[in-house]
């Protein structure tokens, strides 16, 4: 298996995302996976979850080589009813959500 190479971001800009950063380069299995960042503005937790779900649906990293399941995993997190209700602790998120085996 070879890691993909991030070229940038694809998809439409969203008015509720005033800042975004995606570090280009090889996806590393040993480095911090949270090198990409987006500031999502909202008036409530529910609105933030809705906007995050939309963001991870329409904005995706452009990757040369094998794709990532990160965006789908984040979509699954922000649309999870227990997470949205505040019933999942941050250290439990990946035990409670569906992590896809293959990119969608």
C-alpha positions in Angstrom: 0.0 0.0 0.0 1.3 3.4 -0.9 0.0 6.6 0.7 -1.6 9.2 -1.5 -0.3 12.7 -2.1 -2.5 15.7 -1.2 -2.6 18.3 -4.0 -5.1 20.7 -2.4 -8.9 21.0 -2.0 -11.7 20.6 -4.5 -15.4 21.7 -4.4 -17.3 25.0 -4.0 -16.3 27.6 -1.4 -18.9 27.9 1.4 -19.9 31.3 3.0 -19.8 29.8 6.5 -16.1 28.7 6.1 -14.1 31.9 6.5 -10.7 30.0 6.8 -9.4 26.7 5.5 -6.0 25.1 5.3 -4.9 21.8 3.8 -1.2 21.0 3.9 -0.1 19.6 0.6 2.2 16.6 0.4 2.3 12.9 1.1 -0.2 11.4 3.5 1.9 10.0 6.3 0.8 7.1 8.5 3.1 8.3 11.3 2.4 12.0 11.3 -0.5 14.0 12.9 -3.6 13.3 10.7 -5.2 16.6 11.6 -3.0 18.8 9.3 -6.1 20.1 7.5 -8.2 22.7 9.3 -11.4 24.6 8.5 -13.2 27.3 10.6 -16.9 26.7 10.4 -19.2 29.4 11.8 -22.7 28.7 13.1 -25.2 30.1 15.6 -25.8 26.7 17.4 -24.3 23.3 17.9 -27.0 21.7 15.6 -26.3 24.3 12.9 -22.6 23.6 13.2 -23.1 19.9 12.8 -25.4 20.5 9.7 -22.7 22.7 8.2 -19.9 20.4 9.0 -21.8 17.5 7.3 -22.3 19.7 4.2 -18.7 20.8 4.2 -17.4 17.2 4.3 -19.8 16.3 1.5 -18.9 19.0 -1.0 -15.3 20.0 -0.1 -12.7 17.2 -0.4 -9.0 16.9 -0.6 -7.6 16.3 -4.1 -5.4 13.2 -3.7 -3.1 11.6 -6.2 -3.0 7.9 -5.5 -5.2 6.0 -2.9 -8.1 8.0 -1.6 -8.9 8.7 2.0 -12.1 7.8 4.0 -11.6 10.8 6.3 -14.4 13.0 4.8 -17.0 10.2 4.9 -15.9 9.4 8.5 -16.3 13.0 9.5 -19.7 13.2 7.8 -20.8 10.1 9.7 -19.7 11.7 12.9 -21.5 15.0 12.4 -24.7 13.3 11.4 -24.7 10.8 14.3 -27.7 11.5 16.5 -25.8 10.6 19.7 -22.9 12.9 18.9 -25.2 15.7 18.0 -27.0 15.2 21.3 -23.7 15.5 23.2 -23.8 11.9 24.4 -20.4 10.7 22.9 -17.2 11.8 24.6 -14.4 13.0 22.3 -12.3 9.9 23.1 -15.2 7.6 22.2 -16.1 9.0 18.8 -14.3 6.3 16.7 -15.9 3.5 18.8 -19.4 4.8 18.1 -19.4 5.8 14.4 -19.2 3.9 11.1 -15.8 4.2 9.6 -15.9 3.2 5.9 -13.5 0.6 4.6 -13.3 2.1 1.2 -13.7 5.7 -0.1 -17.2 6.7 -1.3 
